[in-house]
Amino acid sequence: MANLSGWIGRIDVAPQAATASLTAGDGAAGQGIWQTNRAGGCSATSGISTDGLAVAVRGDIWWRTTESTVLEASSPAHAIAAAYRRWGTGFLEHLQGPFAVAIVDETADSGLIAIDHMGIERLAYRVSGKGLVFSTSAEAVARFAGGTPRLRHQALFSFIHFHMIPSPETVFEGVRKLPPATALVWKNGTVREMVYWKPRFTRGPADFATLKRGLHDALTTAVKGARPDRTTGAFLSGGLDSSTVAGFLAREQPGAARTFSIGFGFRDYDELAYARLASQHFGCQATEYVVTPEDIATLLPKIAQAYDEPFGNASAIPVLRCALLAAEHGVDHLLAGDGGDELFAGNPQYAEQQVFEHYKRVPAVVRSWLLEPILGALPAPLRVSVLRRGRNYIAQANTPLPDRFQNWNFLQRLGAAEVLHPDFLAAVDPDGPLQHMRAVYSAAPEADLVDRMLYYDWRFILADNDLRKVQRMCELAGVRVSYPMLHQDVVDLSLRVPASMKMEGRQLRSFYKHAMRDFLPEQIINKRKHGFGLPFGLWLQHSPQLAGQIDAALAGLRSRGIVAPAFIDRLRTLHGQEDARYYGVLIFTLSMLEQWLQEHRLAP
């Protein structure tokens, strides 16, 4: 799918230069350009320019309205134009589905760019003169009209912290990206950001039978809405969500639904047995592939080149290989199960954080006058075993959210001064990521603890990580992807499920499992949450080819002035002598940073 790129307003470069830039390479080949006399231009997958209004849209939109001029429009861009004329910026309240949209209204000297509720699509931008330059690629914005990109040290620090760069940051100086459910409105040379949708979580009692029926109806609508045909298949890992999506696809295509699954060759990581179980249960036509270290060595440069920013999620590898597998078998549209854990409370941290929150219910006088002084005064020999764990528990419980989420972070555990080059560390704000986390968490709607964590993860786990991973890798493979679990009907249903039903005590996904018990195989309902991720660290131990490639990348990173050279040497030692899986994650992140810098010919 082509990039959506363009400008709004009076930019600080000649429009001819801008047009040449926007129609080059991956961005707009064959898509044309919509340009008005003064206000701007755009290239996209669907667009119009008429009567002083230019509209471009990328994605798969649908509407919640009875307005006939919108519903009967001849194209998505015509529908958005009709809705904009009818409601102004309020049209976003009626627009659903994954989308990136740009509007230039020359008659009112205004315009906007916006992305969908969950952040499936993306848009980056920079203010230019009295206008905006925008694109679905942050790098395209940075290179606009022949510009030379400059990298932000603070964003590189965020990457090492988060293994991706969360919105609204980008790695490029002066370039930002829209968070989910956000529009940027331009008017008479000024810009303002507008959050056009926030979830409203239910807190009161609810009827299980009604919600269960609503969930099944919403999933049916979601899969039908993806318009599956004979070239459609489904990612199938064997987890709750991918199995659900495969099952509803099988309802639409009895005996003909196609699934694609990836194995890893290590028992602790491999879920192919569950994928086979789901495929057999629903009568799907299954195709499998076991990823090898040689695949990794081949795919890493392509993955690094494909992303417009550094991206350190190693799961991009099996996603790309699975999408390529589907393409090799004539499938050009895949349904993915992403989103279920973040809608229905499936991530282990939701249970873990509730344990810490229980401590706050202990009367303050008991905590401050009895428990904490006793544990704090223990002699060193007694601080091992249960008592030491109790002291650690109290320390974590006394740390507020979202600060407590940092406990898993490499920089937190190893120490930023140990990991990073001193000159680089001096040039960044070490508290920047934490401040960003606090801002996102504080923006969450008033809701129960679990629902606030869900909203937080919509930003950090879903929009800026998992969706970027799947969306870009499918694009690289030439395959379109849909997310039935993120259909607005499913999202709305999840908001109606109270937190106490989403999780009963510390049981993850209680409502969802009860609601799907007569649909999914019992073994999949009851299986333990798969939390190992990708066995990159183990592959690194078993493949000299892969190890040589990664060592070369780390050697290149030594001279960048980002990571302390001594730590790079120590990291490979830690990987070889301690937990290969744990340190493999950090090795992948740092090696992908170097790979990305090389592939994009950039330097900090």
C-alpha positions as CSV (number, residue, x, y, z in Angstrom):
1,M,0.0,0.0,0.0
2,A,1.4,3.4,-1.0
3,N,2.2,6.0,1.6
4,L,-0.2,8.9,2.1
5,S,2.0,12.0,1.8
6,G,1.5,15.7,1.3
7,W,1.4,19.2,2.7
8,I,-1.1,21.7,4.0
9,G,-0.7,25.5,4.1
10,R,2.1,27.6,2.9
11,I,5.2,25.6,3.4
12,D,8.8,26.9,3.4
13,V,9.9,25.2,0.2
14,A,8.8,25.6,-3.4
15,P,5.7,23.4,-4.2
16,Q,7.5,22.0,-7.3
17,A,10.2,20.7,-5.1
18,A,7.7,19.3,-2.7
19,T,5.8,17.6,-5.5
20,A,8.9,16.0,-6.8
21,S,9.8,14.7,-3.3
22,L,6.3,13.3,-2.6
23,T,6.0,11.4,-5.9
24,A,9.3,9.7,-5.6
25,G,10.1,6.1,-4.5
26,D,7.8,4.2,-2.2
27,G,5.5,7.1,-1.4
28,A,3.2,7.9,-4.2
29,A,4.2,5.9,-7.3
30,G,1.2,5.6,-9.6
31,Q,-1.1,7.4,-7.2
32,G,-1.0,10.9,-8.5
33,I,-1.0,14.1,-6.5
34,W,-3.8,16.4,-5.5
35,Q,-2.7,20.0,-5.5
36,T,-4.6,23.2,-5.1
37,N,-3.4,26.7,-5.9
38,R,-2.4,27.8,-2.4
39,A,-3.3,25.4,0.3
40,G,-1.6,22.1,-0.3
41,G,-1.3,18.7,-2.0
42,C,-1.5,15.1,-1.2
43,S,-0.8,11.6,-2.6
44,A,-2.7,8.6,-1.2
45,T,-4.5,5.4,-2.0
46,S,-7.8,7.2,-2.5
47,G,-8.2,10.9,-3.2
48,I,-10.2,13.7,-4.8
49,S,-9.7,17.4,-5.4
50,T,-12.9,19.4,-6.2
51,D,-14.4,22.8,-5.4
52,G,-11.5,23.9,-3.3
53,L,-11.5,20.7,-1.2
54,A,-8.7,18.0,-1.4
55,V,-9.2,14.7,0.4
56,A,-6.9,11.7,0.6
57,V,-7.4,8.6,2.7
58,R,-5.5,5.4,3.3
59,G,-7.1,2.4,5.0
60,D,-10.4,0.6,5.1
61,I,-13.1,2.9,6.4
62,W,-16.8,2.5,7.4
63,W,-19.3,4.9,8.9
64,R,-21.7,5.2,11.8
65,T,-24.3,7.5,10.3
66,T,-27.5,7.4,8.3
67,E,-26.5,10.4,6.2
68,S,-27.2,9.3,2.6
69,T,-24.6,11.7,1.0
70,V,-21.9,9.9,3.0
71,L,-23.1,6.3,2.7
72,E,-23.9,6.6,-1.0
73,A,-20.6,8.3,-2.0
74,S,-18.7,6.8,-4.9
75,S,-15.4,6.4,-3.1
76,P,-13.9,6.6,0.4
77,A,-12.5,10.1,-0.4
78,H,-15.9,11.3,-1.7
79,A,-17.5,10.0,1.5
80,I,-15.1,11.9,3.7
81,A,-15.6,15.0,1.6
82,A,-19.3,14.8,2.1
83,A,-19.0,14.1,5.8
84,Y,-16.5,17.0,6.2
85,R,-18.9,19.4,4.5
86,R,-21.7,18.2,6.7
87,W,-20.0,18.2,10.1
88,G,-16.6,19.9,9.8
89,T,-14.0,18.3,12.0
90,G,-16.9,16.5,13.8
91,F,-16.9,14.0,10.9
92,L,-14.3,12.0,12.8
93,E,-17.0,11.1,15.4
94,H,-18.8,9.1,12.6
95,L,-15.7,7.6,11.0
96,Q,-14.6,4.1,11.9
97,G,-12.0,1.5,10.8
98,P,-8.3,1.8,10.2
99,F,-7.5,5.1,8.5
100,A,-5.1,7.9,7.9
101,V,-6.8,10.9,6.4
102,A,-5.8,14.3,5.1
103,I,-8.1,17.2,4.1
104,V,-7.1,20.5,2.5
105,D,-9.9,23.1,2.5
106,E,-8.7,26.0,0.5
107,T,-12.0,27.9,0.8
108,A,-11.6,28.1,4.6
109,D,-7.8,28.3,4.6
110,S,-7.8,25.2,6.8
111,G,-7.1,21.4,6.8
112,L,-6.4,18.5,9.0
113,I,-4.7,15.1,9.3
114,A,-5.9,12.3,11.5
115,I,-5.5,8.6,12.3
116,D,-7.9,6.0,13.6
117,H,-9.0,5.2,17.1
118,M,-6.5,2.4,17.9
119,G,-3.6,3.7,15.8
120,I,-3.6,1.0,13.2
121,E,-2.6,3.5,10.5
122,R,0.0,6.2,11.1
123,L,0.9,9.7,10.1
124,A,4.0,11.7,10.9
125,Y,4.4,15.5,10.3
126,R,6.4,18.6,10.9
127,V,5.5,22.2,10.9
128,S,7.0,23.9,7.9
129,G,6.6,27.7,7.6
130,K,2.9,28.3,8.1
131,G,1.9,24.8,7.0
132,L,2.4,21.1,7.6
133,V,4.3,18.4,5.8
134,F,3.0,14.9,6.5
135,S,3.4,11.3,5.5
136,T,2.8,7.8,6.8
137,S,6.6,7.6,6.8
138,A,8.4,9.7,9.3
139,E,11.6,9.4,7.2
140,A,9.7,10.8,4.2
141,V,8.8,13.9,6.2
142,A,12.4,14.2,7.4
143,R,13.7,13.9,3.8
144,F,11.0,16.2,2.4
145,A,12.1,18.2,-0.6
146,G,15.7,16.9,-0.3
147,G,16.1,17.7,3.3
148,T,18.9,16.0,5.3
149,P,17.5,14.1,8.3
150,R,18.9,14.9,11.8
151,L,18.5,12.3,14.5
152,R,17.3,13.1,18.0
153,H,19.4,11.8,20.8
154,Q,16.4,11.8,23.2
155,A,14.5,9.6,20.7
156,L,17.4,7.2,20.5
157,F,17.4,7.0,24.3
158,S,13.7,6.2,24.1
159,F,14.4,3.5,21.7
160,I,16.9,1.8,23.9
161,H,14.4,2.1,26.8
162,F,11.2,1.0,25.0
163,H,12.8,-1.0,22.1
164,M,10.7,1.3,19.8
165,I,9.9,5.1,19.8
166,P,6.5,5.9,21.2
167,S,4.3,8.6,19.7
168,P,4.3,11.5,19.5
169,E,8.1,11.2,19.3
170,T,10.0,10.2,16.2
171,V,13.7,9.7,15.8
172,F,14.0,12.7,13.4
173,E,14.5,16.3,14.6
174,G,11.4,18.4,14.2
175,V,9.2,15.4,13.1
176,R,6.4,14.1,15.3
177,K,3.7,11.4,14.8
178,L,0.1,11.3,15.7
179,P,-1.0,9.2,18.7
180,P,-4.2,7.1,18.2
181,A,-7.5,8.9,17.9
182,T,-5.8,12.2,17.3
183,A,-6.2,14.9,14.6
184,L,-3.9,17.8,13.9
185,V,-6.0,20.8,12.7
186,W,-4.5,23.6,10.6
187,K,-6.2,27.0,10.4
188,N,-4.8,30.2,9.0
189,G,-1.2,29.2,9.6
190,T,-1.6,27.8,13.1
191,V,-2.0,24.2,14.3
192,R,-3.6,22.5,17.2
193,E,-3.8,18.9,18.3
194,M,-7.3,17.4,19.0
195,V,-8.1,14.1,20.7
196,Y,-11.4,13.2,19.0
197,W,-12.2,10.0,20.9
198,K,-11.6,8.5,24.3
199,P,-13.0,5.2,25.7
200,R,-15.7,5.2,28.4
201,F,-15.2,2.1,30.5
202,T,-18.2,0.6,32.3
203,R,-17.9,0.3,36.1
204,G,-21.3,-1.0,37.2
205,P,-22.8,-4.5,37.1
206,A,-23.4,-6.2,33.7
207,D,-25.3,-9.2,32.4
208,F,-22.9,-12.0,31.3
209,A,-25.3,-13.6,28.8
210,T,-25.9,-10.3,27.0
211,L,-22.2,-9.5,26.8
212,K,-21.4,-13.0,25.6
213,R,-23.9,-12.7,22.8
214,G,-22.6,-9.2,22.0
215,L,-19.1,-10.5,21.7
216,H,-20.0,-13.2,19.3
217,D,-22.1,-10.8,17.2
218,A,-19.2,-8.3,17.2
219,L,-16.7,-10.8,16.1
220,T,-19.0,-12.1,13.3
221,T,-19.4,-8.5,12.1
222,A,-15.7,-7.9,12.3
223,V,-14.7,-10.9,10.2
224,K,-17.5,-10.3,7.7
225,G,-16.4,-6.6,7.5
226,A,-12.9,-7.7,6.4
227,R,-14.6,-9.1,3.3
228,P,-12.6,-12.4,3.1
229,D,-12.4,-14.2,-0.2
230,R,-10.3,-17.1,-1.6
231,T,-7.1,-15.1,-1.3
232,T,-7.7,-14.4,2.4
233,G,-6.0,-16.4,5.3
234,A,-5.3,-16.0,9.0
235,F,-2.3,-15.8,11.2
236,L,-2.6,-18.7,13.6
237,S,-0.3,-19.0,16.7
238,G,-2.6,-21.2,18.7
239,G,-3.4,-18.5,21.3
240,L,-6.9,-17.3,22.2
241,D,-7.1,-14.4,19.7
242,S,-5.6,-15.9,16.6
243,S,-7.6,-19.1,17.2
244,T,-10.8,-17.0,17.6
245,V,-10.2,-15.2,14.4
246,A,-9.4,-18.4,12.5
247,G,-12.6,-19.9,13.9
248,F,-14.8,-17.0,12.7
249,L,-13.1,-17.1,9.3
250,A,-13.9,-20.8,9.1
251,R,-17.6,-19.9,9.7
252,E,-17.4,-17.7,6.7
253,Q,-15.5,-20.2,4.6
254,P,-16.5,-23.7,5.8
255,G,-13.7,-26.2,4.9
256,A,-11.8,-23.6,2.9
257,A,-10.4,-21.2,5.6
258,R,-6.6,-21.0,5.3
259,T,-4.3,-20.6,8.3
260,F,-0.5,-19.9,8.5
261,S,1.6,-20.7,11.5
262,I,5.3,-20.4,12.5
263,G,7.4,-22.6,14.7
264,F,10.8,-22.0,16.2
265,G,12.4,-25.3,16.8
266,F,12.6,-24.8,20.6
267,R,10.0,-26.6,22.8
268,D,9.6,-23.7,25.3
269,Y,8.8,-21.3,22.5
270,D,6.9,-23.4,20.0
271,E,3.1,-23.3,20.0
272,L,2.6,-25.2,16.7
273,A,0.7,-28.0,18.6
274,Y,-1.9,-25.5,19.7
275,A,-2.1,-24.0,16.2
276,R,-2.7,-27.5,14.8
277,L,-5.4,-28.2,17.4
278,A,-7.2,-25.0,16.5
279,S,-6.9,-25.6,12.8
280,Q,-8.2,-29.1,13.1
281,H,-11.0,-28.0,15.4
282,F,-12.3,-25.5,12.8
283,G,-11.5,-27.6,9.7
284,C,-9.0,-25.1,8.3
285,Q,-6.4,-25.7,5.6
286,A,-3.2,-25.2,7.6
287,T,0.3,-24.3,6.4
288,E,3.3,-24.2,8.7
289,Y,6.9,-23.1,8.6
290,V,9.7,-23.5,11.2
291,V,12.0,-20.4,11.3
292,T,15.7,-21.0,11.3
293,P,18.7,-18.9,12.3
294,E,19.5,-18.6,8.6
295,D,16.2,-17.0,8.0
296,I,17.0,-14.4,10.7
297,A,20.4,-13.6,9.1
298,T,18.7,-13.1,5.7
299,L,15.7,-11.1,6.9
300,L,17.4,-8.7,9.4
301,P,18.7,-6.2,6.9
302,K,15.3,-6.2,5.0
303,I,13.5,-5.6,8.3
304,A,15.8,-2.8,9.3
305,Q,15.4,-1.1,5.9
306,A,11.6,-1.4,5.9
307,Y,11.0,0.6,9.1
308,D,11.1,4.4,8.9
309,E,12.4,4.4,12.5
310,P,14.5,2.0,14.6
311,F,12.3,-0.9,15.7
312,G,13.6,-3.5,18.2
313,N,10.8,-6.1,18.5
314,A,12.3,-9.4,17.4
315,S,8.8,-10.8,16.8
316,A,8.8,-8.9,13.5
317,I,10.9,-11.8,12.1
318,P,8.2,-14.5,12.4
319,V,5.5,-12.1,11.3
320,L,7.4,-11.3,8.1
321,R,8.2,-15.0,7.5
322,C,4.6,-15.9,8.1
323,A,3.3,-13.2,5.8
324,L,5.8,-14.3,3.1
325,L,4.6,-17.9,3.6
326,A,1.1,-16.8,2.9
327,A,2.1,-14.8,-0.2
328,E,4.0,-17.8,-1.5
329,H,0.7,-19.7,-1.3
330,G,-1.4,-17.2,-3.2
331,V,-2.8,-15.3,-0.1
332,D,-2.7,-11.5,-0.3
333,H,-4.9,-10.7,2.7
334,L,-4.3,-11.9,6.3
335,L,-6.5,-11.6,9.4
336,A,-4.5,-11.0,12.6
337,G,-5.5,-11.5,16.2
338,D,-3.7,-8.6,17.7
339,G,-5.6,-6.6,20.4
340,G,-7.4,-9.1,22.4
341,D,-5.1,-9.0,25.4
342,E,-5.3,-5.3,25.6
343,L,-9.1,-5.2,25.3
344,F,-9.9,-8.1,27.6
345,A,-7.1,-8.1,30.1
346,G,-4.7,-10.9,29.0
347,N,-1.2,-9.5,29.9
348,P,0.4,-11.0,33.0
349,Q,1.2,-7.5,34.4
350,Y,-2.5,-6.8,35.0
351,A,-2.5,-9.6,37.7
352,E,1.0,-8.7,39.0
353,Q,0.1,-5.0,39.5
354,Q,-3.0,-5.9,41.4
355,V,-0.9,-7.8,43.9
356,F,1.1,-4.6,44.7
357,E,-2.1,-2.5,44.8
358,H,-3.4,-4.8,47.6
359,Y,-0.6,-3.5,49.9
360,K,-2.1,0.0,49.7
361,R,-5.2,-1.3,51.3
362,V,-3.3,-2.1,54.5
363,P,-3.9,0.7,57.0
364,A,-1.2,3.3,56.7
365,V,-0.4,3.2,60.4
366,V,0.3,-0.6,60.1
367,R,2.5,-0.1,57.1
368,S,4.5,2.9,58.4
369,W,4.8,1.8,62.1
370,L,5.1,-1.9,61.9
371,L,5.8,-3.7,58.6
372,E,8.2,-1.3,56.9
373,P,10.4,-0.6,60.0
374,I,10.7,-4.3,60.8
375,L,11.7,-5.3,57.3
376,G,13.9,-2.3,56.8
377,A,15.9,-3.1,60.0
378,L,16.6,-6.7,59.2
379,P,20.3,-7.7,59.5
380,A,21.9,-8.6,56.1
381,P,21.9,-12.4,56.7
382,L,18.1,-12.4,57.1
383,R,17.5,-10.3,54.0
384,V,17.6,-13.4,51.9
385,S,14.6,-15.8,51.6
386,V,11.0,-14.8,52.2
387,L,11.8,-11.7,54.3
388,R,14.0,-10.2,51.7
389,R,11.3,-10.8,49.1
390,G,8.8,-9.1,51.5
391,R,11.0,-6.0,51.7
392,N,11.3,-6.0,47.9
393,Y,7.5,-6.3,47.6
394,I,6.9,-3.3,49.9
395,A,9.4,-1.2,47.9
396,Q,7.6,-2.0,44.6
397,A,4.1,-1.5,46.2
398,N,5.2,1.9,47.4
399,T,6.2,2.9,43.9
400,P,3.2,4.4,42.1
401,L,2.0,3.5,38.6
402,P,3.2,3.8,36.0
403,D,6.7,4.2,37.5
404,R,6.5,0.6,38.7
405,F,6.4,-0.6,35.0
406,Q,10.0,0.3,34.8
407,N,11.1,-2.5,37.0
408,W,11.5,-4.8,34.0
409,N,13.5,-2.3,31.9
410,F,17.2,-3.0,31.0
411,L,18.3,0.5,31.7
412,Q,16.7,0.4,35.1
413,R,18.2,-3.0,36.0
414,L,21.7,-2.5,34.6
415,G,22.0,1.2,35.1
416,A,22.0,3.8,32.3
417,A,25.6,4.9,33.3
418,E,26.7,1.3,32.8
419,V,25.0,0.8,29.4
420,L,25.4,4.2,27.6
421,H,28.3,6.2,26.4
422,P,28.9,9.1,28.9
423,D,28.7,11.8,26.2
424,F,25.4,10.4,25.0
425,L,24.0,10.1,28.4
426,A,25.0,13.7,29.2
427,A,23.0,14.9,26.1
428,V,19.7,13.3,27.1
429,D,17.2,13.5,29.9
430,P,17.3,10.1,31.7
431,D,13.8,10.7,33.1
432,G,12.4,11.4,29.7
433,P,10.8,8.0,29.1
434,L,9.3,8.0,32.6
435,Q,7.8,11.4,32.1
436,H,6.3,10.1,28.8
437,M,4.9,7.1,30.6
438,R,3.4,9.3,33.3
439,A,1.8,11.6,30.7
440,V,0.1,8.6,29.0
441,Y,-1.1,7.0,32.2
442,S,-2.5,10.3,33.5
443,A,-4.4,10.8,30.3
444,A,-6.3,7.5,30.9
445,P,-10.0,8.0,31.6
446,E,-11.2,7.6,35.1
447,A,-11.7,3.9,35.5
448,D,-10.8,0.8,37.5
449,L,-7.1,-0.1,37.8
450,V,-7.3,-2.8,35.2
451,D,-9.0,-0.6,32.6
452,R,-6.5,2.2,33.2
453,M,-3.7,-0.3,32.5
454,L,-5.5,-1.5,29.3
455,Y,-5.7,2.1,28.0
456,Y,-2.0,2.6,28.8
457,D,-1.2,-0.5,26.9
458,W,-3.2,0.5,23.9
459,R,-0.6,3.2,23.4
460,F,2.7,1.4,24.4
461,I,2.1,-2.3,23.6
462,L,-0.5,-2.1,20.8
463,A,-0.3,1.1,18.7
464,D,3.4,1.8,18.9
465,N,4.7,-1.8,19.1
466,D,2.5,-4.7,18.0
467,L,0.6,-2.9,15.3
468,R,3.7,-1.3,13.9
469,K,5.3,-4.8,13.8
470,V,2.5,-6.5,12.0
471,Q,1.4,-3.7,9.7
472,R,4.9,-2.9,8.3
473,M,6.0,-6.6,7.9
474,C,2.8,-7.4,6.0
475,E,3.4,-4.4,3.8
476,L,7.0,-5.6,3.2
477,A,5.6,-9.1,2.2
478,G,3.0,-7.5,-0.1
479,V,0.1,-8.7,2.0
480,R,-2.8,-6.6,3.3
481,V,-3.7,-7.2,7.0
482,S,-7.0,-6.7,8.9
483,Y,-7.5,-6.8,12.7
484,P,-11.0,-8.2,13.6
485,M,-10.2,-7.9,17.3
486,L,-9.9,-4.2,16.8
487,H,-13.1,-3.7,14.9
488,Q,-15.0,-0.8,16.6
489,D,-17.9,-3.2,17.5
490,V,-15.4,-5.4,19.4
491,V,-13.7,-2.4,21.1
492,D,-17.1,-1.0,22.1
493,L,-18.2,-4.4,23.5
494,S,-15.0,-4.6,25.6
495,L,-15.8,-1.2,27.1
496,R,-19.1,-2.6,28.4
497,V,-17.4,-5.4,30.2
498,P,-16.6,-4.3,33.8
499,A,-13.0,-4.8,35.0
500,S,-14.3,-7.2,37.6
501,M,-15.6,-9.5,34.8
502,K,-12.6,-9.0,32.6
503,M,-10.5,-10.4,35.4
504,E,-11.9,-12.4,38.3
505,G,-9.4,-11.9,41.0
506,R,-6.0,-12.6,39.3
507,Q,-7.4,-14.8,36.5
508,L,-6.5,-13.2,33.2
509,R,-9.3,-12.8,30.5
510,S,-12.0,-14.4,32.7
511,F,-14.9,-13.0,30.8
512,Y,-13.4,-13.8,27.4
513,K,-12.6,-17.4,28.3
514,H,-16.1,-18.0,29.7
515,A,-17.7,-16.4,26.7
516,M,-15.7,-18.4,24.2
517,R,-15.8,-21.8,26.1
518,D,-18.3,-23.3,23.7
519,F,-16.4,-22.1,20.7
520,L,-12.7,-22.6,21.2
521,P,-11.0,-26.0,22.1
522,E,-10.8,-26.5,25.9
523,Q,-7.0,-26.9,25.7
524,I,-6.6,-23.5,24.1
525,I,-8.9,-21.9,26.7
526,N,-7.0,-23.4,29.6
527,K,-3.4,-23.2,28.3
528,R,-0.9,-21.1,30.1
529,K,-0.1,-17.7,28.8
530,H,2.8,-18.0,26.3
531,G,5.3,-15.4,27.4
532,F,8.7,-16.4,26.0
533,G,8.5,-14.4,22.8
534,L,11.2,-15.2,20.3
535,P,14.2,-17.5,21.0
536,F,16.7,-15.0,19.5
537,G,19.2,-15.4,22.3
538,L,19.2,-19.2,21.8
539,W,19.5,-18.9,18.1
540,L,22.5,-16.7,18.6
541,Q,24.2,-19.5,20.6
542,H,23.5,-22.1,17.9
543,S,24.3,-20.3,14.6
544,P,27.8,-19.1,13.9
545,Q,26.4,-17.2,10.8
546,L,23.9,-15.3,12.9
547,A,26.4,-14.7,15.7
548,G,28.9,-13.3,13.2
549,Q,26.4,-11.0,11.7
550,I,25.3,-9.7,15.1
551,D,28.8,-9.3,16.3
552,A,29.6,-7.2,13.2
553,A,26.6,-5.0,14.0
554,L,27.6,-4.5,17.6
555,A,31.1,-3.7,16.5
556,G,29.7,-1.0,14.3
557,L,27.7,0.4,17.2
558,R,30.9,0.8,19.3
559,S,31.9,3.8,17.3
560,R,28.6,5.6,17.3
561,G,29.0,7.2,20.7
562,I,25.6,5.8,21.9
563,V,26.4,2.7,23.9
564,A,29.6,2.4,26.0
565,P,32.0,0.1,24.1
566,A,32.9,-1.7,27.4
567,F,29.3,-2.6,27.9
568,I,29.0,-4.0,24.4
569,D,31.9,-6.3,25.2
570,R,30.3,-7.2,28.5
571,L,26.9,-7.9,27.0
572,R,28.2,-10.7,24.8
573,T,29.9,-12.2,27.8
574,L,26.7,-12.0,29.9
575,H,24.8,-13.6,27.0
576,G,27.3,-16.5,26.8
577,Q,27.6,-17.1,30.6
578,E,24.2,-16.1,32.1
579,D,20.6,-16.1,30.7
580,A,20.9,-16.2,26.9
581,R,17.2,-15.5,26.5
582,Y,17.2,-12.5,28.7
583,Y,20.3,-10.8,27.3
584,G,19.4,-11.9,23.8
585,V,16.5,-9.3,23.8
586,L,18.9,-6.4,24.5
587,I,21.4,-7.7,21.9
588,F,18.7,-7.8,19.3
589,T,17.6,-4.3,20.2
590,L,21.1,-2.8,19.9
591,S,22.1,-4.7,16.8
592,M,18.9,-3.6,15.1
593,L,19.7,0.0,15.9
594,E,23.0,-0.3,14.2
595,Q,21.4,-2.2,11.3
596,W,18.9,0.5,10.9
597,L,21.5,3.3,10.9
598,Q,23.5,1.4,8.2
599,E,20.5,0.6,6.0
600,H,19.2,4.2,6.1
601,R,22.7,5.7,5.9
602,L,22.2,7.9,8.9
603,A,24.4,8.8,11.8
604,P,23.5,10.5,15.2
